[in-house]
Amino acid sequence: MIKEVLLPEVSENIESGDVVKVLVKVGDVIKADQPVIELETDKAVFEVPSTESGEVKELNVKEGEKIKIGQVILKVESNGTAGTTEKKDEKEQLTSSEISTTIPQVKKEETAVLESPEPVIEKVLEISKPAEIVQSATVSAPASPSVRRLARELGVDIALVRGGGTSGRITEDDVKLHVKERMSAGASASTITSQKPLPDFSKWGKVRIEPMSKVRSITADSMTYAWSTIPMVTQFDKADITSLEEFRKKYSGEVEKAGGKLTVTSILTAVSALALKEFPNFNTSIDLARREIVFKEYCNIGIAVDTDRGLLVPVVKNADSKSITEISVEISELAEKARMKKITPDEMDGGNFTISNLGGIGGTGFTPIVYSPQVAIMGVSRSSWEPVYIGEKFLPKLMLPLSLTYDHRIIDGAAAARFLRWICNALENPLSIFL
Ligand code: CAO
């Protein structure tokens, strides 16, 4: 029996991707879960596993090609027993053409229908264009036939346009604004990669040239995008964590039994989530084209994780409603998954604020780059014993250096100083949170 292997939905808001590498060839006998292509989206580079087992009879994609969710990647001849993907029967009821034409309408069901083994992800800091901020809110907004026609003529996917009319209805102006936003995002994206030609370094000695990995390439673009579009300032402070360290040592065994590691990262995650509630401006994104601020009422904290393949940022969702033990366990699991290439795009999406702790490695301070479209990021450096002058004498105190880089378009310097001091106070006197 011939079966199709389709590109499954890998994450919300990802509609398509570029085939970087085809990992199998016609005649290969493959197993379900075996990676068959390497796909690049603007969020990640990852391997897409097969949903079927059998002999590859037809390859329907090639390297460099853009493919859509639901598109056929390849066809296998299966003996009918080896396929392992869940919901296989349901999936067989949909042909690939049915799926690709119904994607915008059946997005949620399709997640289940196209469910596949978790893809292995190499997530990198993403370029977040203004349009992506509005995308999720507008997928099913209604529009009149004339507005739909205009969208078609302008080559706009109506599902991506945010409706500004009554009850979210999409108007002609919304379509035009969407085009304007995409064009300005496109302009930024194209300018960020331009640079003056390099000199011929071989004039001065031997050189070696290697292509950038996809991860490095996307990281380079996203860093340049953030650096060139966000006016950033970094605020520094220090927290006295002498008592906190005693607390950490006292309870680390208990947290370890639960499967986590009680470190300054997990404590800061819990504290930062509360700080975001106290200072709502830090829990926002800016929609510059519309002159709007998106306030988020959930507190998802991204944790920068250092891996072999580069920087990955898994997200602790709803950290404000989790205990420090739960957060510690989650960070340990997410960091392990990130390092073992097991992390999924969904586990790295939706962060509101990021913590980058380099203190385990060393350093006295650094200025992290805001992870667009977030508006602030906290850098943590290595704690050290310092003499602190208290009550006419110097006392040894364990001091933790913190840095907060913030988007100065939305956050003023005084607010940043207050935010970081609030975090320091919370670490120094945890009960102050309840005041
Ligand atoms: N000061 C002093 N010691 C610290 C510390 C700090 N700020 N942060 C961590 N440590 C200690 C921990 O207590 C632990 O000590 P023990 O082994 O004695 O218990 C040790 O350093 C290692 O900690 P860890 O790395 O296992 O755990 P963590 O929760 O502190 O950090 C994680 C987890 C995922 C954040 C970390 O492993 C990591 O990847 N950090 C790098 C992040 C990064 O790359 N940032 C840069 C992004 S921008 O380019």
Boltz pocket constraint, residues with backbone or C-beta under 6 A from the ligand:
constraints:
  - pocket:
      binder: B
      contacts: [[A, 261], [A, 262], [A, 263], [A, 264], [A, 265], [A, 266], [A, 303], [A, 304], [A, 305], [A, 306], [A, 307], [A, 311], [A, 331], [A, 335], [A, 355], [A, 356], [A, 357], [A, 358], [A, 359], [A, 360], [A, 361], [A, 368], [A, 380], [A, 381], [A, 382], [A, 383]]
      max_distance: 6.0
